[in-house]
Amino acid sequence: MALKNFYEDIVSLDQMEGFRSFEDISINEYIRTTINVKNLETKAIENCYVYKYVDDNDKNFNSHAIYIHHGDWKKYMNSL
């Protein structure tokens, strides 16, 4: 996915994901971080932003979370 204006677009993405602060993650639903991923077209390793759920902020997480063994949320939702 290419962003047209990174600084404007990242603010919208942060809001959508409930990311508010690097310093105080207790107010975040997700934390924005980077990971290395393999570009399947070019085979290059690229550093990409991802949003990771802050399960420590969700007291019900362990009793309501669903483990998706293949890791594909969209595939899981389409299978319901």
N, C-alpha and C positions, 0 to 999 in steps of 0.2 A: 504494500500500500504506500503510495507516495502522498506526502502532505504538500499542499500548495504553499502554505505559509506556516512553517513549523511552530513559531511562537504563538500564533493565534490558535492554531489547531490543537496544540498540546494543552492549552487552557481548557478547551471544550472537552477533550478526552479526559483530562483530570477531573473535571466536574462530573462527567458521566460515570466515571469509575469511583467517585467518592474519595478521591485523593486530594488532601488539603495541605499536608505538611510533611517534609522530610524529618524535621526535628521532633515532632510529637506525633508518633504513629497511632497513639490512642484515639485520635480524632478521625482516623482514616478508615474507610471500608476496605480499600485496596492501597497498596504501596507501589509506587512506580520505581522500577529498577531496570537493569540491563542484563541480558544474557547473550551468549554466543549461540547463533543458530546457523545451520547450513542452508544456503540458498540452493534449492533443488534444481534450478535451471542452470546456474553457473558453477555449482559445487563449491563456491567460495564461502568462507566462514564470515558472518557479519554480526556486529554487535547491535542488538535491537532492544527497544523498550518493551517491557511487559508489565502488566499489573498483577500483583500477587495478592490474594485475599488475606486479610489480617484476621485469622481465626481467633487470635487471643482477644480480640475486641468483641467477639460474639459468644456470649455465655451459653447459647443453645447449639453451637456448632457441632460438638461431638455427639449430641443426641439426635440431630436432624440431618447431618451431612450424608450425602450419598457418594460412595466411592465409584468412580467411572474407570474401570480397569484399563480401557483402551485410551483414555484421556481425551476423547473427542466429544465435547459437550453437545455440539450440534447433532452429531450422529445419535447420541443418547436421546436427545429430545425428539428427534424424528422417529425413534423406535417406539415411543410411548403410544 
